[in-house]
Amino acid sequence: MKQTSIFLTGATGAVGAQLVQQLTSLNIGFKALVRTPAQAEQLNDLPNVEAIVGDLADPTTFENALHGVERAFLLTNSSEQAESLQIGFAEAAHRAGVGHIVKLSQFAADESSPVRFLRYHARVENRIKELGLPYTFLRPNLYMQGLLAFKEHIKHHGQFFAAIGNARVSLVDVRDIAAIAAAALTGPGHENRTYDITGPEALSHYQLAETLSHVLAKPVNFIDVPPGQMEKALGAAGFPEWQIGGLIEDYAHYTREEASVVSDAVARVTRKSPIGFEQFVKDHRFLLG
Ligand SMILES: NC(=O)c1ccc[n+]([C@@H]2O[C@H](COP(=O)([O-])OP(=O)(O)OC[C@H]3O[C@@H](n4cnc5c(N)ncnc54)[C@H](OP(=O)(O)O)[C@@H]3O)[C@@H](O)[C@H]2O)c1
């Protein structure tokens, strides 16, 4: 095994699960903070993995495990607590002498953005810089995997919806985000870099529907809805109010075509072509078809 000292947060989430898989397939060991003994048991079954049961809300549960760590991966979901959880982790990492933080941020993070997610990500980034911790900020665009939230609708009703109009977004596959994270956690040359991470092209949701129809060989329609309707649907699905507000702001930002730039980060960092939307649909055909 290659000797590195890596610490992961968010290892059970969408990007984190892919990162775990990629590090494991490279035979690289790591520690991972998880919240339940059942999650720890699953990770401890992997070679050279040490799971720590704790919570980002309580640094005493993970601070000792940070001693001797060279690089840490920081990710949480976007919640009202995300900013303080992430800053708390960065401060604990700083106290423990962690050498480098790889933080999962978001495309267009900016303290003065009208999008709350982009503001909190920028505040966490700026706190990490202020602490003087070497960093790599990963700023991915909309996840292709987000579409899987509609898998039952696509499968049974041939439709999905959002408040985005005809705007194009350079959406990205989380496997490519994880590949960049793995590179930043294990290789040289990523210190104090910010990577905008996108897929290979900017596509409208109508174009996504065309590709879905073509690959799944059945009609799939995109339905543009007003933000109020999307808000109601998110409420009915049980999302917390703060997060609903953030998603509505996010989609307004996409609608303004502020997330249509295509970056070459995936190819530059991983030396592989980014996964296109057609490939994503083929790989998830069993869920969507
Ligand atoms: N979705 C998009 O299109 C998109 C686009 C760009 C950027 N992003 C950013 O991506 C991030 C979310 O990534 P993701 O989808 O991979 O996340 P995710 O699937 O929602 O997973 C969140 C992870 O954070 C862990 N976590 C949350 N609170 C915790 C706590 N208090 N202590 C310890 N662990 C905690 C969760 O653990 P449990 O398993 O215990 O819950 C889980 O492993 C957000 O910051 C978002 O802004 C998302």
The ligand as an SDF file (V2000), in Angstrom:
LIG
                    3D

 48 52  0  0  0  0  0  0  0  0999 V2000
  -25.9450   18.4700   -5.7650 N   0  0  0  0  0  0  0  0  0  0  0  0
  -25.3280   19.2540   -6.6220 C   0  0  0  0  0  0  0  0  0  0  0  0
  -25.6830   19.3530   -7.8010 O   0  0  0  0  0  0  0  0  0  0  0  0
  -24.1110   20.0180   -6.1580 C   0  0  0  0  0  0  0  0  0  0  0  0
  -23.3910   20.7860   -7.0810 C   0  0  0  0  0  0  0  0  0  0  0  0
  -22.2420   21.4530   -6.6540 C   0  0  0  0  0  0  0  0  0  0  0  0
  -21.8330   21.3770   -5.3290 C   0  0  0  0  0  0  0  0  0  0  0  0
  -22.5690   20.6300   -4.4540 N   0  0  0  0  0  0  0  0  0  0  0  0
  -22.1240   20.5710   -3.0600 C   0  0  0  0  0  0  0  0  0  0  0  0
  -21.8910   19.2090   -2.7350 O   0  0  0  0  0  0  0  0  0  0  0  0
  -22.0470   19.0300   -1.3370 C   0  0  0  0  0  0  0  0  0  0  0  0
  -22.8340   17.7800   -1.1040 C   0  0  0  0  0  0  0  0  0  0  0  0
  -22.1340   16.6910   -1.6730 O   0  0  0  0  0  0  0  0  0  0  0  0
  -22.7770   15.2460   -1.7480 P   0  0  0  0  0  0  0  0  0  0  0  0
  -24.0060   15.3310   -2.6130 O   0  0  0  0  0  0  0  0  0  0  0  0
  -21.7260   14.2680   -2.0670 O   0  0  0  0  0  0  0  0  0  0  0  0
  -23.2670   15.0820   -0.2450 O   0  0  0  0  0  0  0  0  0  0  0  0
  -24.3590   14.1090    0.3550 P   0  0  0  0  0  0  0  0  0  0  0  0
  -24.5870   12.9280   -0.5280 O   0  0  0  0  0  0  0  0  0  0  0  0
  -25.5280   14.9370    0.7840 O   0  0  0  0  0  0  0  0  0  0  0  0
  -23.5920   13.5940    1.6590 O   0  0  0  0  0  0  0  0  0  0  0  0
  -23.3120   14.4330    2.7510 C   0  0  0  0  0  0  0  0  0  0  0  0
  -22.2540   13.7700    3.5950 C   0  0  0  0  0  0  0  0  0  0  0  0
  -21.9370   14.6180    4.7080 O   0  0  0  0  0  0  0  0  0  0  0  0
  -22.0490   13.8430    5.9080 C   0  0  0  0  0  0  0  0  0  0  0  0
  -22.4320   14.6980    7.0290 N   0  0  0  0  0  0  0  0  0  0  0  0
  -23.4170   15.6190    7.0650 C   0  0  0  0  0  0  0  0  0  0  0  0
  -23.4880   16.1920    8.2870 N   0  0  0  0  0  0  0  0  0  0  0  0
  -22.5240   15.6070    9.0460 C   0  0  0  0  0  0  0  0  0  0  0  0
  -22.1030   15.7650   10.3840 C   0  0  0  0  0  0  0  0  0  0  0  0
  -22.7140   16.6280   11.2260 N   0  0  0  0  0  0  0  0  0  0  0  0
  -21.0670   15.0090   10.8260 N   0  0  0  0  0  0  0  0  0  0  0  0
  -20.4680   14.1100   10.0040 C   0  0  0  0  0  0  0  0  0  0  0  0
  -20.8130   13.9280    8.7100 N   0  0  0  0  0  0  0  0  0  0  0  0
  -21.8370   14.6630    8.2390 C   0  0  0  0  0  0  0  0  0  0  0  0
  -23.1350   12.8160    5.5880 C   0  0  0  0  0  0  0  0  0  0  0  0
  -23.1020   11.7630    6.5090 O   0  0  0  0  0  0  0  0  0  0  0  0
  -24.3910   10.8420    6.8200 P   0  0  0  0  0  0  0  0  0  0  0  0
  -24.3000    9.6640    5.8820 O   0  0  0  0  0  0  0  0  0  0  0  0
  -24.2310   10.4530    8.2410 O   0  0  0  0  0  0  0  0  0  0  0  0
  -25.6140   11.6860    6.5800 O   0  0  0  0  0  0  0  0  0  0  0  0
  -22.7260   12.4150    4.1730 C   0  0  0  0  0  0  0  0  0  0  0  0
  -21.6160   11.5390    4.1900 O   0  0  0  0  0  0  0  0  0  0  0  0
  -22.7190   20.3020   -0.8080 C   0  0  0  0  0  0  0  0  0  0  0  0
  -21.7600   21.0800   -0.1540 O   0  0  0  0  0  0  0  0  0  0  0  0
  -23.1960   21.0060   -2.0740 C   0  0  0  0  0  0  0  0  0  0  0  0
  -23.2120   22.4180   -1.9460 O   0  0  0  0  0  0  0  0  0  0  0  0
  -23.6860   19.9450   -4.8430 C   0  0  0  0  0  0  0  0  0  0  0  0
  1  2  1  0
  2  3  2  0
  2  4  1  0
  4  5  1  0
  4 48  2  0
  5  6  2  0
  6  7  1  0
  7  8  2  0
  8  9  1  0
  8 48  1  0
  9 10  1  0
  9 46  1  0
 10 11  1  0
 11 12  1  0
 11 44  1  0
 12 13  1  0
 13 14  1  0
 14 15  2  0
 14 16  1  0
 14 17  1  0
 17 18  1  0
 18 19  2  0
 18 20  1  0
 18 21  1  0
 21 22  1  0
 22 23  1  0
 23 24  1  0
 23 42  1  0
 24 25  1  0
 25 26  1  0
 25 36  1  0
 26 27  1  0
 26 35  1  0
 27 28  2  0
 28 29  1  0
 29 30  1  0
 29 35  2  0
 30 31  1  0
 30 32  2  0
 32 33  1  0
 33 34  2  0
 34 35  1  0
 36 37  1  0
 36 42  1  0
 37 38  1  0
 38 39  2  0
 38 40  1  0
 38 41  1  0
 42 43  1  0
 44 45  1  0
 44 46  1  0
 46 47  1  0
M  CHG  2   8   1  16  -1
M  END
$$$$
